[in-house]
């Protein structure tokens, strides 16, 4: 960190405000077909800069947010605003051309030669092209098109996998609040291990973490996108009564410090380990709440405050899964709810090919599949057999050669991708066999296996062998029996 408590340095070349202005509501403002005039929007952003909030977070799908930010940058001035944006491509082949086109579109819309921080989002890790995309983004960073590289909504296992594979990630932007404390666990540990940072959104739980909801009945019909989403979080965290318990504790602390409940909620997140900053949503053209946001650095939650909140947390239920799971698996905690229809529309990672006697198989493109004459997986009737699988990216490169747990995560993604590409589900996996080379890796491999398959608990065998080819520390084969959903 720098000496200024309002700011933090991410890597060598990027210093940002710890209170970032989020522009996701631009899309909400423009959803009826209206487009914000870029010059007018840039004027609204200028007011934030003048108030000391010079760091803006946006994405390719936040309406015209990037264009508005580009007009702000074109005005010049000191300090130069910091622009953080996201690229959220649909899963598919991630060639150098596809990745560069995605980056160049961001550069064009922003009107710059280099993006301060580019954050990458990926819908389903079963599609392995995400790691290819990140390595290509790292190459574009080396060429100067990107200042720093981050991701958004990555769980701890895949964030660790990317970092262990040498991708120079600085940040992971995730949901983090008094009601959603998932990021305080393993994800923070990964950040500490690799020197990475968290950027937190949803810190006010869609505006529910404020005085106006204290003692109020649970709302019925909700039309606001943000409140629809975070109302689902409240229900997943134990319901309205549990939420009120946390809100009462935050209110007591707010009165003690002479600040707002929103200040307490965001200050708690700011004080969590490896949190670089929190993202406060802006409704452009409306109230800025600059004075209230400035209070975030005017006080600190002490031990008694944190203990009071911890007692309130005991009344809640931990949000299930890990960060980002709300977009990838039930319960889908998004404004639109169940996203399974969207995920089902994503093209399967591997193509099905006919095999002998009515069987089907999939190939992953590994050079060894042709050399040794085998397929990644084969379906015969309702049975899917998955070959011994190692953590191979591209044609032959071993992924994360020093991290057996990361390799296991990558392998299981490939196994699940093979099963689903042949019409099965992860729940159909009935047996796994694991081959390892170092007994010291047992716990890391087992935890990675349990994270993915712990709810299914397939039959399993783990064997230590004399060695595996190259830098592979673990190899896994699997069998699935396709049953009615």
Secondary structure, DSSP 4 states (H G I P E B T S, - for coil): --S-TTEEEETTTEEEESEEEE-THHHHHTTTS----HHHHHHHHHHHHHTT--EEE--TTSTTHHHHHHHHHHT--SSPPEEEEEE-PPSS---HHHHHHHHHHHHHHHT-SSEEEEEE--S-TTSTHHHHHHHHHHHHHHTTSEEEEEEES--HHHHHHHHHTT--EEEEEEE-SSS--GGGTHHHHHHHHHT-EEEEE-TTGGGTSSGGGTTPPPP-S---HHHHHHHHHHHHTT-HHHHHHHHHHHHHHHHHHT--HHHHHHHHHHTSTTEEEEEEE--TTS---HHHHHGGGS----HHHHHHHHHHHTTS-PPSSSTTGGGTSSS--STT---HHHHHHSPPSS-EEE-GGG-EEE----HHHHHTT--SEEEETTEEEEEEE--EETTTEESSTT-HHHHHHHHHHHHHHHHHHTT--GGGEEEEEEEES-GGGHHHHHHHHHHHHTTT--EEEEEE-S--STT--EEEEEEEE----
